[in-house]
Amino acid sequence: MIANTPKPPYYAVIFTSTRTEGDQGYAEMSKRMVELAAKQDGYLGIEAARNEVGVTVSYWKDLESIRKWKANAEHLQAQKKGRSDWYGAFKARIALVQRDYGFDR
């Protein structure tokens, strides 16, 4: 599903990762984080895809909203578990979206 974002400017957090072997609760935590993020002030939407490399892009109203999401207590626990168990590697990038365009069929 493509996120229905507002007119720019807004921010994108681009999270790319490689996974370790096994699930050990990853699917449940991932679903919970999507649900929890959607309840945060400033959240605008999310898009994700996974193959060898997973890419999740979440959209936010401003940098303060991103800071608050990163500091959310339950999200901090998921981050810790990701580092210890689920990710072989990851990178997070924050970008200002200045322009977007597209179409729907």
C-alpha positions as CSV (number, residue, x, y, z in Angstrom):
1,M,0.0,0.0,0.0
2,I,1.3,3.5,-0.9
3,A,1.0,6.0,1.9
4,N,-1.3,8.9,1.4
5,T,0.9,11.7,2.4
6,P,0.0,15.4,2.6
7,K,1.4,18.2,0.4
8,P,5.2,18.6,1.1
9,P,7.2,19.5,3.0
10,Y,7.3,16.6,5.4
11,Y,9.9,14.1,6.5
12,A,10.7,10.5,5.6
13,V,12.6,8.1,7.9
14,I,14.1,5.4,5.6
15,F,15.0,2.3,7.5
16,T,17.0,-0.4,5.6
17,S,18.0,-3.7,7.2
18,T,19.3,-7.2,6.7
19,R,17.9,-9.8,9.0
20,T,19.4,-12.6,11.1
21,E,18.2,-16.2,10.8
22,G,14.9,-17.1,12.6
23,D,12.0,-15.0,13.7
24,Q,12.0,-15.0,17.5
25,G,9.0,-12.7,17.7
26,Y,10.0,-10.3,15.0
27,A,6.8,-10.4,13.0
28,E,4.7,-9.7,16.1
29,M,6.9,-6.8,17.1
30,S,7.0,-5.4,13.6
31,K,3.2,-5.4,13.5
32,R,3.0,-3.8,16.9
33,M,5.5,-1.0,15.9
34,V,3.4,-0.1,12.9
35,E,0.2,0.1,15.1
36,L,2.0,2.1,17.7
37,A,3.7,4.5,15.2
38,A,0.2,5.2,13.7
39,K,-0.9,6.6,17.1
40,Q,2.0,9.0,17.4
41,D,1.5,12.8,16.9
42,G,2.9,13.8,13.5
43,Y,2.7,10.3,11.9
44,L,1.7,10.5,8.3
45,G,2.0,6.9,6.9
46,I,4.3,4.0,6.2
47,E,5.5,1.8,3.3
48,A,7.6,-1.4,3.5
49,A,9.1,-4.1,1.4
50,R,11.4,-7.0,2.2
51,N,13.6,-9.2,0.1
52,E,17.3,-9.7,0.9
53,V,17.2,-6.1,2.2
54,G,14.2,-4.7,4.0
55,V,13.1,-1.2,3.4
56,T,10.6,0.7,5.6
57,V,9.8,4.3,5.0
58,S,7.7,6.1,7.6
59,Y,6.5,9.7,7.0
60,W,6.3,12.4,9.6
61,K,5.1,16.0,9.9
62,D,8.4,17.3,11.5
63,L,11.7,16.4,13.1
64,E,10.2,16.7,16.6
65,S,7.6,14.0,15.8
66,I,10.5,11.7,14.6
67,R,12.5,12.4,17.9
68,K,9.5,11.5,20.0
69,W,8.9,8.3,18.1
70,K,12.5,7.3,18.4
71,A,12.3,7.9,22.2
72,N,9.0,6.1,22.7
73,A,9.6,3.5,25.5
74,E,8.1,0.5,23.6
75,H,9.9,1.5,20.5
76,L,13.2,1.7,22.5
77,Q,12.6,-1.9,23.6
78,A,12.1,-3.0,19.9
79,Q,15.2,-1.1,18.9
80,K,17.2,-2.9,21.6
81,K,15.8,-6.3,20.5
82,G,16.6,-5.5,16.9
83,R,20.2,-4.8,17.7
84,S,20.6,-7.9,19.8
85,D,18.5,-10.5,17.9
86,W,16.9,-9.5,14.6
87,Y,19.2,-7.4,12.4
88,G,22.5,-8.3,10.9
89,A,22.8,-4.7,9.9
90,F,20.6,-1.6,9.6
91,K,20.8,2.0,8.6
92,A,18.3,4.8,9.3
93,R,18.2,7.9,7.2
94,I,16.0,11.0,7.7
95,A,15.1,13.0,4.6
96,L,13.1,16.2,4.0
97,V,10.5,15.5,1.2
98,Q,10.2,18.7,-0.8
99,R,8.3,17.4,-3.7
100,D,6.1,14.4,-4.5
101,Y,4.0,13.3,-7.4
102,G,2.3,10.2,-8.7
103,F,-1.0,8.8,-10.0
104,D,-3.6,6.2,-9.1
105,R,-5.2,4.0,-11.7
